[in-house]
């Protein structure tokens, strides 16, 4: 491998979803630029499945995700003990293998660097293992979360398996939340994606007070869920485990500084995610297009622009962080599902805007109106509670 120092117009550190989308947007919109995408792993995207609603992305931006989609459905279901519902919003899934393939087929080999450890970054410099230096007009860091100690968090943790079944499962649409399962460790639901006639992705998910994650126990519960549905599992084709922050508050300035200081950031590194769902894809698309539209990708200027963008995103997420405090501090762990059960009785348009992070004043009033599913005193106390 050639370890000589190189010079590029723009360097993207981190080849996950956020970094990959930035690279694809630049390749399409700014083909004159020499860019490099740097990833520590041996493939881009890691081992992930990302899903999103059609309404999460502006129509004029959908060209960016369209080549990445591996599955799509015309609607989805939610199931709760006292309420089940089908909704018509189109739902899509992207697999990390597809992101890797699309990047390799849309960017020159010289722009893709795999298996490289980043030792240091600054607005115009990336230092790799072996002391190789990448001098760039601008740098953006999209390597994942910064120091989460600066944020007040609950946790969304999960184990998901893609199962090969011996017989068809007969599902025609995803089950985004099946909360009819026994509640453990906070709000628990199972997430189901039907991949073809005899393949199904099943994920056991928890909104928990702690990040402690035991994949062995969750694998057992996944097997029990499949057995309860009468699905005969021949083998597990892939498994994904994760622990994501569900942010209730914190110090954005300190969080931003913890993730490579004065360098521009994207994805979780810059706190670009929907606070309740931990969804990062809609913001990753918006940021990728935004970055590619900038006439000047100078590292210092881009850091200032993205820092301001992060502040605006943080401010717009105030309502979602308040809801998280209600969920985690206003409800007993075993009763948290009631908050989501009530939410999914609301109008489809409101639910769509909520997932997209575009909840308006009328939506907020509707979400908070009526009899709360938790004691009013606890709800008020939770809303006002802030650790930081």
MOTABEL-V703110 format. One record per backbone hydrogen bond with DSSP energy under -0.5 kcal/mol. NH is the residue of the N-H (numbers start at 1). CO is the residue of the C=O. E is the energy in kcal/mol with one decimal. If there is no record, write none. Layout:
NH | CO | E
NH | CO | E
//
This chain:
3 | 1 | -0.6
6 | 133 | -2.0
8 | 135 | -2.7
9 | 34 | -2.4
10 | 34 | -1.6
11 | 138 | -2.4
12 | 36 | -2.9
13 | 11 | -0.5
13 | 140 | -2.8
14 | 12 | -0.7
14 | 38 | -3.0
20 | 16 | -2.6
21 | 17 | -2.4
22 | 18 | -1.9
23 | 19 | -2.2
24 | 20 | -2.2
25 | 21 | -2.5
26 | 22 | -2.5
27 | 23 | -2.4
28 | 24 | -1.7
29 | 25 | -3.0
30 | 26 | -2.6
33 | 30 | -2.1
35 | 33 | -0.7
36 | 10 | -1.6
37 | 111 | -3.3
38 | 12 | -2.8
38 | 36 | -0.5
39 | 113 | -2.7
45 | 15 | -2.0
46 | 43 | -0.6
48 | 46 | -0.5
50 | 94 | -2.8
52 | 92 | -2.1
54 | 90 | -2.6
56 | 53 | -1.9
57 | 54 | -1.3
61 | 58 | -2.1
62 | 58 | -0.6
62 | 59 | -1.0
64 | 61 | -1.8
65 | 61 | -0.5
66 | 62 | -2.1
67 | 63 | -0.6
68 | 65 | -1.7
69 | 65 | -0.9
69 | 66 | -0.8
70 | 93 | -2.8
71 | 93 | -1.4
73 | 91 | -2.5
76 | 87 | -2.3
77 | 174 | -2.3
78 | 85 | -2.3
79 | 177 | -3.2
80 | 83 | -1.9
83 | 80 | -0.6
85 | 78 | -2.4
87 | 76 | -2.9
91 | 73 | -2.1
92 | 52 | -3.0
93 | 71 | -2.5
94 | 50 | -3.5
95 | 68 | -0.6
96 | 48 | -2.5
98 | 95 | -1.1
99 | 95 | -1.6
100 | 96 | -2.4
101 | 97 | -2.1
102 | 98 | -2.8
103 | 99 | -2.3
104 | 100 | -2.1
105 | 101 | -1.5
106 | 102 | -0.8
106 | 103 | -0.8
107 | 103 | -1.6
111 | 108 | -2.1
112 | 109 | -1.4
113 | 37 | -2.9
113 | 111 | -0.5
114 | 112 | -0.5
115 | 39 | -0.6
115 | 41 | -2.5
116 | 39 | -1.8
119 | 117 | -0.6
119 | 127 | -3.0
120 | 127 | -1.5
122 | 125 | -2.4
125 | 122 | -0.9
126 | 134 | -1.9
127 | 120 | -2.8
128 | 126 | -0.5
128 | 132 | -3.3
129 | 117 | -1.7
131 | 128 | -1.3
132 | 129 | -0.8
134 | 126 | -2.9
135 | 6 | -2.6
135 | 133 | -0.6
136 | 124 | -2.4
136 | 134 | -0.5
137 | 8 | -1.0
138 | 9 | -0.7
139 | 123 | -0.9
140 | 11 | -2.1
141 | 264 | -3.0
142 | 13 | -3.5
142 | 140 | -0.6
146 | 268 | -0.5
148 | 146 | -1.0
150 | 147 | -1.6
151 | 148 | -1.7
152 | 249 | -2.3
153 | 151 | -0.8
154 | 246 | -2.7
155 | 208 | -2.4
156 | 244 | -3.0
157 | 155 | -0.6
157 | 206 | -2.2
158 | 242 | -2.5
159 | 204 | -1.6
160 | 240 | -3.2
161 | 202 | -2.8
162 | 238 | -2.3
163 | 161 | -0.7
163 | 200 | -3.3
164 | 235 | -2.9
165 | 163 | -0.6
165 | 198 | -3.3
166 | 232 | -2.3
169 | 197 | -2.0
174 | 75 | -0.7
175 | 192 | -2.2
176 | 77 | -2.0
176 | 174 | -0.6
177 | 77 | -0.9
178 | 190 | -1.6
179 | 79 | -3.4
179 | 177 | -0.6
181 | 178 | -0.5
187 | 207 | -1.7
188 | 186 | -0.6
189 | 205 | -2.2
190 | 178 | -1.8
191 | 203 | -2.8
192 | 175 | -2.5
193 | 201 | -2.8
195 | 193 | -0.7
195 | 199 | -1.7
196 | 194 | -0.8
199 | 195 | -0.8
200 | 163 | -2.1
201 | 193 | -3.0
202 | 161 | -2.7
202 | 200 | -0.6
203 | 191 | -2.8
204 | 159 | -2.7
205 | 189 | -2.7
205 | 203 | -0.6
206 | 157 | -2.3
207 | 187 | -2.6
208 | 155 | -2.9
208 | 206 | -0.9
215 | 213 | -0.6
217 | 214 | -0.6
218 | 214 | -1.8
219 | 215 | -2.7
220 | 216 | -1.6
221 | 217 | -1.9
222 | 218 | -2.4
223 | 219 | -2.3
224 | 220 | -2.2
225 | 221 | -2.4
226 | 222 | -2.6
227 | 223 | -2.3
228 | 224 | -2.3
229 | 225 | -1.3
230 | 227 | -1.2
231 | 226 | -2.5
233 | 231 | -0.8
234 | 164 | -2.9
234 | 232 | -0.6
235 | 164 | -1.3
237 | 162 | -3.2
237 | 235 | -0.6
238 | 162 | -0.9
240 | 160 | -2.7
242 | 158 | -2.1
244 | 156 | -3.6
246 | 154 | -2.5
247 | 245 | -0.6
248 | 152 | -3.8
249 | 152 | -1.0
251 | 150 | -2.7
252 | 250 | -0.7
255 | 251 | -2.2
256 | 252 | -3.1
257 | 253 | -2.2
258 | 254 | -1.7
259 | 255 | -0.8
259 | 256 | -1.0
260 | 258 | -0.8
261 | 257 | -1.7
263 | 260 | -2.1
264 | 139 | -0.7
266 | 141 | -2.0
269 | 266 | -0.9
270 | 267 | -1.4
271 | 268 | -1.5
272 | 267 | -2.2
273 | 271 | -1.2
274 | 279 | -2.9
278 | 274 | -2.6
284 | 280 | -2.4
285 | 281 | -2.4
286 | 282 | -2.2
287 | 283 | -2.8
288 | 284 | -2.1
289 | 285 | -2.2
290 | 286 | -2.3
291 | 287 | -2.8
292 | 288 | -2.2
293 | 289 | -1.5
294 | 290 | -0.5
294 | 291 | -1.4
299 | 137 | -2.2
302 | 298 | -3.0
303 | 299 | -1.9
304 | 300 | -1.9
305 | 301 | -2.3
306 | 302 | -3.0
307 | 303 | -2.4
308 | 304 | -2.0
309 | 305 | -2.1
310 | 306 | -2.4
311 | 307 | -2.0
312 | 308 | -2.3
313 | 309 | -2.2
314 | 310 | -2.6
315 | 311 | -2.5
316 | 312 | -2.3
317 | 313 | -1.0
318 | 315 | -1.5
321 | 317 | -2.3
322 | 318 | -1.8
323 | 319 | -2.0
324 | 320 | -2.0
325 | 321 | -1.8
326 | 322 | -1.9
327 | 323 | -2.4
328 | 324 | -2.8
329 | 325 | -2.6
330 | 325 | -0.7
330 | 326 | -1.4
331 | 326 | -0.5
335 | 332 | -2.0
336 | 332 | -0.6
336 | 333 | -1.0
338 | 335 | -1.6
339 | 336 | -1.4
340 | 336 | -1.0
341 | 337 | -2.6
342 | 338 | -2.1
343 | 339 | -2.0
344 | 340 | -2.2
345 | 342 | -1.8
346 | 343 | -1.9
351 | 347 | -1.9
352 | 348 | -2.6
353 | 349 | -2.3
354 | 350 | -2.1
355 | 351 | -2.1
356 | 352 | -1.9
357 | 354 | -1.4
358 | 353 | -3.2
364 | 360 | -2.5
365 | 361 | -2.1
366 | 362 | -2.0
367 | 363 | -2.6
368 | 364 | -1.8
369 | 365 | -0.9
379 | 375 | -2.3
380 | 376 | -2.4
381 | 377 | -2.2
382 | 378 | -2.6
383 | 379 | -2.4
384 | 380 | -1.8
385 | 381 | -0.8
385 | 382 | -0.7
//
